């Protein structure tokens, strides 16, 4: 398996929320920068990707199932054919 970049934090607000999150973290002068850093609770590197962890940890492989992917990304059920 391969990949790139970090997974968005849980409860970040979907794609638009993740874009806002990244913009806020990238701008130390942003009025929400400190709040967002406190919310995440750790140093977040959006470019981080640990190939060894992904390939050796079974919990990463769960995200590859349709059920897990639809729950994680809230895909519309109309995308799936019965």
N, C-alpha and C positions, 0 to 999 in steps of 0.2 A: 504494500500500500504506500501511497505517497500523498503529499499535500503541501500546503503553505499557509502561513499566517495563523494567528491565534483564533480560537473560537470566541465568539462574542460572549460576554458575561450573561448569566441568566438574569432575566427581568430587565434587560437594557432597553426594551421597547421596540423589538423587531429591527428591520433594516433601517428605517429612518432614525430610530433611537440610537442604534449603533453608530450611524454616521455622525449624529450629534455628539455622542459620547467621545468618539475619536477626535472630533474638532475641538471639543472642550479640553480634553487632556493635552492636546497639542499646543494649546494657547494658555500659558501661565497667567496671562492678564485677563482671561475670561472671568466674568463675575461668578461663574459656577465651578471654576477649576478646583478650588479647595474642597467644595462639597462633593464633587464627583470623585476626587481622589479618596476622600473619606468613605464614600459609599462603596467603592470597589474594595478598599481595605488592603490592597497590595499593589506593588509596582506592576502595572499592566503594560506589556510589550505587545502591540498588535502584530508585529512581524515574527513573533516567536512561534516556532513549530518544532516539536520534538518527535522526529521520525521513529526513533527507537521506542519511545513511550507508546506511540500510536500502534506500532506493529507488535508490541508485546503485551499490551494491556487490553483484556477483553471488553472493558467498558467502552472503549472507543469504537469497537466493532459493532456494538448495539446501534449506534447512530446510522449504520448502513441499512438497517431494515426499514421497509416502507413505513411500518407502524411508528418506529422511533423517529424517523425523519419527519413524518407528518405531525407528530406531537411537538417535536423540537422547533420546526419551522412553520407550524400551523398551515400546512398546505391545504388548499380547498379540496374537499373530497371529490369534486368534479374532475380532478386530474387523474383519478384512478378509475380503471375500467374493471367491472366485475366479471 
